[in-house]
Amino acid sequence: MSIRLQFLIPMFLVTLGGLGLAAFIAWQSIEGQAHVERVVQSAMDASELSSDIASQFEDAAAVVDRVLAMTNFISADTVRQEFDAADIKSRATLAKFAATSLAPEVTDAAKELSVRYETWRVSARVVLGLDPSAEIPTEELIERGETSVRQQLQMIDSLVSSAASQAVAEAGTSLTASLRSELAYSAVGAMIGILVLLVITQRIVGPISRITRTMRELSGGQLDAAIPARRGASEIKAMIDALGVFKENAIAREKLESATR
């Protein structure tokens, strides 16, 4: 193999490996950043859903409280329309909230909130006259249901804040660790590249240095100088062959000069 190929092939492989490593590092960085963005978005969504369900529940509870405290007649259609509007929004938000992936404890708390809300809702619809029932819930029972839902909402708000902070911190830590690993990979890749270049240089420069040293010895009359082993690139082998011919010619010339003295 020629010197050119001995140099170009390893350099091509090193370059190709460097490009592959760069692509891997870029992919890891993009994935890490995307993960952080997903976690932040999930935290924001959970916080927004928590706020929405609290507001929607208060709208529904306000309808019940207004009916219980009414001093004049309120249209049944108005009561149904206002309660159903808030109720439909609340249940839709609860369904989304129960499917949140922010943290298992938040999901469990959301499911418990759905149970408490449904218990209150059944009683509220009877009190409002929207559903028939053999038993009419007392005002105290309605208030206990509202209190239970509000307490669960407060707990969820606290859980969301805590889980969001923890999730974002863990995502940031993971991204930092990933970046450090990528820097280590880059350093290892650079060291490998340097080692490859040193090996290539040694494979080319070493034989040439030995050939040059032998040529100086022969030129200085040291005809017993050892010819380097015939290995390496084709150009190196050709130089060693030429050096052998030069030595043989020098020895023949020395014999001829000795014979004519």
Secondary structure as GFF3:
##gff-version 3
##sequence-region A 1 261
A	DSSP	alpha_helix	3	68	.	.	.	ID=ss1
A	DSSP	alpha_helix	76	98	.	.	.	ID=ss2
A	DSSP	alpha_helix	104	127	.	.	.	ID=ss3
A	DSSP	alpha_helix	139	219	.	.	.	ID=ss4
A	DSSP	alpha_helix	234	260	.	.	.	ID=ss5
###
